[in-house]
Every structure is written in C-alpha cells, then in structure tokens.
Amino acid sequence: MTEAKTSLKRTLIGKVVSDKRAKTVTVLVERRVKHALYGKIVAKSSKYHAHDEKGEFHLGDMIEITESKPISKTKNWVATRLVEKAAAV
C-alpha cells in the first residue's frame, strides 16, 4: 500500500508581527469564534514563536506554521511556508 500519510501535527496560518530575533519569528494567528453567551462573532488572536532557520520570513508576511517538538522555552512551532508576501510599502 502506498497511501499518503496524513500528518498529526497542527498547522496554522498567521501574520509575522516580529522578525527581530535570530532564527525566530513571532506569528499572530487570528480566529473568529461565536461568543458562548451572546452569540456574537468575535475575533480572538494568539501569538506564537516559530523557528525560522534561514531567516526568510519578514514583517507582514502571511506564513504557515507547523507544530514541532520544543525548540526552546517558548518555541514549539516551525515556519513551514510562505502563503503571501507582505505588500511593499
């Protein structure tokens, strides 16, 4: 059998909000959820530190991050691919 194996690792798509640290980018992931009591759709966001070995992702880029084993105290995600390049200012 040569079936494609689906990964059990989570992937998220978010915007790079900081690329100042060596080999690390900070990614803001926004999601829209329904409020439990009032039913209104609200935007919730989380920031993740992702490993960027080559330093190829920059401020404003939309990237995909994948869960990995802990790399440091706060890093357990790896930047995997560029979804959309940041618009030139």
LINGISUL-V379863 format. One line per field, one symbol per residue. ss: DSSP state (~ for helix, > for strand, _ for the rest). phi: phi as a letter, one per 30 degrees, with the letter a starting at -180 (. if undefined). A space follows every 50 residues. Layout:
ss: ???
phi: ???
This chain:
ss: __________>>>>>>>>_____>>>>>>>>>>>______>>>>>>>>>> >__________>>>>>>_______>>>>>>>>>>_____
phi: .bcdddddddbbbacdcabdddhbbcccccbcbddecciddbccbbcbcb dbecidcbejdcbccbdbdecaeccbbbdcadcaddddd
